[in-house]
Amino acid sequence: MRKFIISALIIACFLLCACGGEKKDTAGKEYASGYETAYRSPRRTSRTLNGIFYDDENEDANGLTARRVWFFDFDSMQSVILCMRPNCPHSDPSVCTAFGIDCWSGYPTVVNNKLYFFSEKREWGESGEVLVSTDVYRAAPDGSSRVKADTIDNLSVRDLATKGSTVYFTAAEAEYEDYTGVSTGYTKVYICSYDYEKEKFANLGQLAEGYDAGASVFGEYGGGLYIEGYYADERGGEWTDFRLRVDLETGEISEWDMPISSLDERGKTKPMFASGGFYGYMDGDNAVILDSEGSEMVFEGYELPDNIYAAPVNGYFFNAEAGNAIDLSSGEILELNPKAIPKYGYVLCYRDGYIIGSEVSTGEYTKVSEDELFKR
């Protein structure tokens, strides 16, 4: 019973706080300057402002492998399974609400004390065609009382970023052979949005089409969502890369209008980022970081890391691989305390302290203060 009470308290705290603003530290550094920027949700996890959803693999009561969803709360620093049923063994998908939400492509999100998530569905049509759709579900914060709120026809959700009550995501419309259901490889990719508060879907437009086409959300800067992707004109052919910008106010799709990093010795584009009100790229051997006003800082001989977890958090750009961080208000490079960030660790976000995650252990996080994080 004590475990159930703790779980209920954590989930209650989570639903009360999930739509709150990002907190600031005593120095007053903002997570974003002037606006809350969109944040990406890597597959297998889905962030809210006060915690993160993740799933694990478990054998259910029928002896089948199934995934259960957990929530790690950044205030209590405890993890609870997404089920408030007393004495539930969390092994029966027919009664336990921890089952049935896929963190890989479902991206659970809490808005106005309601849990929303996607669920892809495939059916056979009358003429042997494959019918693909994505259902949008609304539920109680503990995953119970699930109701289908909407259906998005013909599309599969791919890569996603959240901003306020709206998620922006790339979506794929794949082609399949009739009767066999085998993919032809030909795919159209789009950029879409879903406003959970209004429960309204919008297809903002096609990004590309071709064989093995794909697109991902790079990040947000200056009111634009930057998208990168690829496609081939023939099956097994050479990929063509593309980069586009989506205006978050108008939905207009245009060419990428920011600097692109130089190429390395293998002809590959060097790392870049767009997050937290900042944009960074490599100019030769030097890193260049622009703030939300377009003012730039140049760091000679500094190499941006090729890691999605290297990003601005609370006024610092964290490069855990190199063991340092850039103070984005002064340009000073500070050394990180290795005791605070373990090997393969990263700074995920700020929530009354810096939340530290690990690339090798999903669902495990620690919180450290600024004094603990930096070498002084």
C-alpha positions in Angstrom: 0.0 0.0 0.0 2.9 2.4 0.8 4.2 2.0 -2.8 0.7 2.8 -4.2 0.5 6.0 -2.1 3.9 7.2 -3.2 3.1 6.5 -6.8 -0.2 8.4 -6.5 1.6 11.4 -4.9 4.2 11.5 -7.6 1.7 11.2 -10.5 -0.5 13.9 -8.8 2.6 16.2 -8.6 3.4 15.4 -12.2 -0.1 16.3 -13.5 -0.1 19.5 -11.6 3.3 20.6 -12.8 3.6 19.2 -16.3 2.5 22.4 -18.0 4.4 24.8 -15.8 7.2 27.1 -17.0 10.9 26.1 -16.9 12.3 27.3 -13.5 15.4 29.5 -13.3 18.4 29.3 -11.0 19.4 32.1 -8.6 21.6 33.7 -11.3 18.4 34.3 -13.4 19.7 32.5 -16.5 16.8 31.6 -18.8 16.4 28.3 -20.5 15.3 30.3 -23.6 15.5 34.0 -24.3 12.2 35.6 -25.2 10.2 32.4 -25.8 10.0 28.7 -24.8 11.8 26.8 -27.6 10.7 23.5 -28.8 12.5 20.5 -27.3 13.0 17.2 -29.0 11.9 13.8 -27.6 14.4 11.1 -28.6 12.8 7.7 -29.2 12.2 5.5 -26.1 11.7 8.7 -24.0 9.3 11.6 -24.0 10.0 14.7 -21.8 7.6 16.9 -20.0 8.8 20.0 -18.1 8.9 18.2 -14.8 9.9 14.7 -15.8 10.3 12.1 -18.5 8.4 9.1 -19.7 10.3 5.9 -20.7 9.5 2.3 -21.2 11.0 -1.1 -20.4 10.6 -4.5 -21.8 8.8 -7.1 -19.7 7.2 -10.5 -20.0 3.4 -10.2 -19.5 1.0 -12.6 -17.9 0.7 -14.4 -21.2 4.4 -15.0 -21.5 4.7 -12.5 -24.3 7.2 -9.6 -24.4 5.5 -6.3 -23.8 6.5 -2.8 -23.0 5.5 -0.9 -19.8 5.6 2.9 -19.4 7.3 4.6 -16.4 7.5 8.2 -15.4 10.6 9.7 -13.7 9.7 12.8 -11.7 12.4 15.5 -11.6 11.0 17.1 -8.4 10.9 13.9 -6.2 13.7 12.2 -8.3 11.7 9.0 -8.1 10.5 6.7 -10.8 7.0 5.2 -10.8 5.2 2.8 -13.2 2.3 4.5 -14.9 -0.4 2.6 -13.0 -2.3 3.6 -9.8 -4.2 0.3 -9.4 -3.7 -1.0 -5.9 -1.7 -4.3 -5.6 -1.3 -4.5 -9.4 1.5 -6.8 -10.4 1.9 -4.8 -13.7 2.0 -8.0 -15.8 -1.5 -8.1 -17.3 -2.0 -5.8 -20.3 -5.8 -6.1 -20.0 -5.9 -4.4 -16.6 -2.6 -2.5 -16.0 -2.5 1.0 -17.5 1.3 0.8 -17.8 0.9 -1.2 -21.0 -0.3 0.0 -24.4 1.6 3.3 -24.6 4.6 3.1 -27.0 7.4 5.5 -26.1 9.2 4.7 -29.3 6.6 6.5 -31.5 3.7 7.2 -29.1 5.4 10.2 -27.4 3.2 10.5 -24.3 2.6 14.1 -23.4 0.6 15.8 -20.6 -1.4 18.9 -21.4 -4.1 20.4 -19.0 -3.9 17.3 -16.7 -4.6 14.9 -19.6 -2.2 12.4 -21.1 -2.0 12.3 -24.9 -0.2 9.7 -27.0 -0.1 8.4 -30.6 -0.8 4.8 -31.7 -0.2 3.6 -35.2 -2.6 1.2 -36.8 -2.5 -0.9 -39.9 -5.4 -2.7 -41.5 -6.3 -4.4 -44.8 -8.7 -2.6 -47.1 -11.4 -4.3 -49.2 -9.1 -4.3 -52.3 -6.1 -5.8 -50.5 -4.5 -2.4 -49.9 -2.7 -1.6 -46.6 -4.5 1.2 -44.7 -2.2 3.0 -42.3 -3.5 5.5 -39.7 -2.4 7.1 -36.4 -4.8 7.4 -33.6 -4.5 10.2 -31.0 -5.5 9.0 -27.6 -6.5 11.1 -24.5 -6.3 9.5 -21.1 -6.1 10.3 -17.4 -2.5 11.1 -16.2 -2.1 7.5 -14.9 -2.9 6.1 -18.4 -6.5 5.0 -17.5 -9.8 6.1 -19.1 -8.3 6.1 -22.6 -10.5 7.6 -25.3 -9.6 8.0 -29.0 -9.6 11.8 -29.6 -8.6 11.8 -33.2 -7.4 9.8 -36.2 -4.7 10.9 -38.6 -5.2 9.0 -41.9 -2.4 7.6 -44.1 0.5 8.9 -41.9 3.0 7.4 -39.4 4.6 9.7 -36.8 8.4 9.8 -37.1 10.5 12.5 -35.3 8.9 15.0 -32.9 9.5 18.2 -30.9 7.2 19.7 -28.3 6.4 23.4 -27.8 3.8 24.3 -25.3 0.6 22.4 -26.0 1.6 21.6 -29.6 3.8 18.9 -31.0 5.5 19.3 -34.4 6.4 16.1 -36.1 7.7 14.6 -39.3 5.3 12.0 -40.8 5.7 9.4 -43.4 3.2 8.2 -46.0 4.7 4.9 -47.2 3.7 2.9 -50.2 2.9 -0.9 -49.9 2.2 -3.7 -52.4 -1.5 -4.7 -52.4 -2.3 -8.1 -50.8 1.3 -8.7 -49.6 1.8 -5.5 -47.6 5.5 -5.4 -48.6 6.9 -1.9 -48.7 8.0 -0.6 -52.1 10.3 1.8 -50.4 8.6 4.8 -51.9 7.7 7.3 -49.3 6.4 10.9 -49.0 7.4 12.8 -45.9 5.6 15.8 -44.3 5.8 18.2 -41.4 2.7 18.2 -39.3 1.5 19.5 -36.0 -1.0 18.5 -33.3 -2.4 20.9 -30.8 -3.4 18.8 -27.8 -5.3 21.7 -26.1 -7.6 22.1 -29.2 -7.2 18.5 -30.3 -6.5 19.7 -33.8 -4.3 18.2 -36.4 -2.6 20.2 -39.2 -0.5 18.9 -42.2 1.8 21.9 -42.8 3.1 20.5 -46.1 5.2 18.0 -47.9 8.9 18.0 -47.4 10.1 15.5 -49.9 9.3 12.2 -51.7 11.3 9.4 -53.0 12.7 6.0 -52.1 13.6 5.5 -48.4 12.7 9.2 -47.8 13.0 10.4 -44.2 13.1 13.6 -42.2 13.9 14.6 -38.7 13.5 17.7 -36.5 16.9 19.5 -36.1 15.7 22.2 -33.7 14.1 25.6 -33.3 15.7 29.0 -33.7 14.3 32.4 -34.3 10.7 31.2 -34.6 11.6 28.6 -37.2 11.7 24.8 -36.9 14.6 23.4 -38.9 14.2 20.1 -40.6 16.8 17.9 -42.3 16.2 14.8 -44.4 17.0 12.7 -47.4 15.5 10.7 -50.3 16.6 8.7 -53.4 15.2 9.0 -56.9 15.4 5.2 -57.4 15.4 2.2 -55.1 18.9 1.6 -53.8 20.0 4.8 -55.4 22.1 7.6 -54.0 20.5 9.7 -51.3 19.9 13.4 -51.8 20.0 15.5 -48.6 17.7 18.4 -48.0 17.4 21.1 -45.3 14.2 23.2 -44.7 12.7 25.8 -42.3 9.1 25.8 -41.1 7.8 29.2 -39.8 6.1 28.3 -36.5 3.7 31.3 -36.8 2.6 30.9 -40.4 3.4 27.3 -41.2 5.3 28.4 -44.3 8.0 26.0 -45.5 11.2 27.6 -47.0 14.8 26.8 -47.5 17.2 26.6 -44.5 18.3 30.2 -44.0 21.1 29.7 -41.4 24.8 29.0 -41.8 25.7 25.3 -42.4 28.8 23.8 -40.8 32.0 23.3 -42.8 32.7 19.8 -44.1 35.2 17.5 -42.3 38.0 15.6 -44.0 35.5 12.8 -45.0 33.2 15.3 -46.6 30.6 15.1 -43.8 29.0 18.2 -42.4 30.5 19.0 -39.0 28.1 19.2 -35.9 25.5 22.0 -35.5 22.7 22.6 -33.1 19.5 24.8 -32.7 18.1 24.8 -29.2 17.2 26.9 -26.2 17.2 30.2 -28.2 20.7 29.5 -29.6 22.1 28.3 -32.9 25.6 26.9 -33.3 27.7 25.7 -36.2 31.3 25.0 -37.2 33.2 27.5 -39.3 36.4 25.5 -40.2 38.0 24.7 -36.9 36.1 27.3 -34.9 32.7 27.1 -33.2 30.2 29.9 -33.8 27.2 30.4 -31.5 24.4 32.9 -32.2 22.0 34.0 -29.5 18.3 34.8 -30.0 19.1 38.3 -31.2 21.6 37.1 -33.8 24.8 38.2 -31.9 27.6 35.7 -32.4 30.4 34.4 -30.3 33.4 32.7 -31.9 35.4 30.0 -30.1 38.6 29.4 -31.8 39.7 25.8 -32.0 36.6 24.6 -30.2 34.8 21.6 -31.7 31.1 21.2 -31.2 30.2 17.6 -30.3 28.2 15.3 -32.6 25.6 14.4 -29.9 21.9 15.2 -29.6 22.4 15.7 -25.8 24.9 18.5 -26.3 22.6 21.5 -26.0 22.1 24.8 -24.2 20.5 24.3 -20.7 19.9 27.2 -18.3 22.3 29.6 -20.0 25.2 27.1 -20.6 26.1 25.0 -23.6 27.1 21.6 -22.2 29.7 19.5 -23.9 29.9 16.5 -21.5 32.2 14.5 -23.9 34.8 17.2 -23.7 34.2 17.8 -20.0 33.3 21.5 -20.3 30.5 24.0 -20.8 30.3 27.4 -22.3 28.7 30.2 -20.3 26.5 31.7 -23.0 26.3 35.1 -21.2 30.0 35.6 -21.0 31.6 33.2 -23.4 33.7 31.7 -20.7 34.5 28.0 -21.0 34.1 26.2 -17.7 35.4 22.8 -16.7 32.8 20.2 -15.5 33.2 18.1 -12.4 33.6 14.5 -13.6 32.1 13.3 -10.3 28.8 15.0 -11.2 28.6 13.7 -14.8 29.7 10.1 -15.2 31.1 8.5 -18.4 28.4 8.6 -21.2 26.5 11.1 -19.0 24.8 14.3 -20.2 22.9 17.3 -18.9 19.2 16.9 -19.9 17.5 20.0 -18.5 17.3 22.2 -15.4 14.6 21.7 -12.7 15.8 23.3 -9.4 19.1 21.7 -10.2 20.7 20.1 -13.3 19.2 16.8 -14.3 21.9 14.3 -15.4 21.1 11.3 -17.6 23.1 8.5 -19.0 23.2 7.2 -22.6 23.6 3.6 -21.3 20.8 3.5 -18.6 17.4 4.7 -19.6 15.2 5.7 -16.6 18.1 6.6 -14.3 18.7 10.3 -13.5 20.5 12.4 -10.8 20.2 16.0 -9.9 23.2 18.2 -9.0 23.5 21.9 -8.1 25.6 24.4 -10.1 28.3 24.3 -7.4 28.5 20.5 -7.8 28.4 20.6 -11.5 31.4 22.9 -12.2 35.0 22.8 -11.0 35.7 25.9 -9.1 
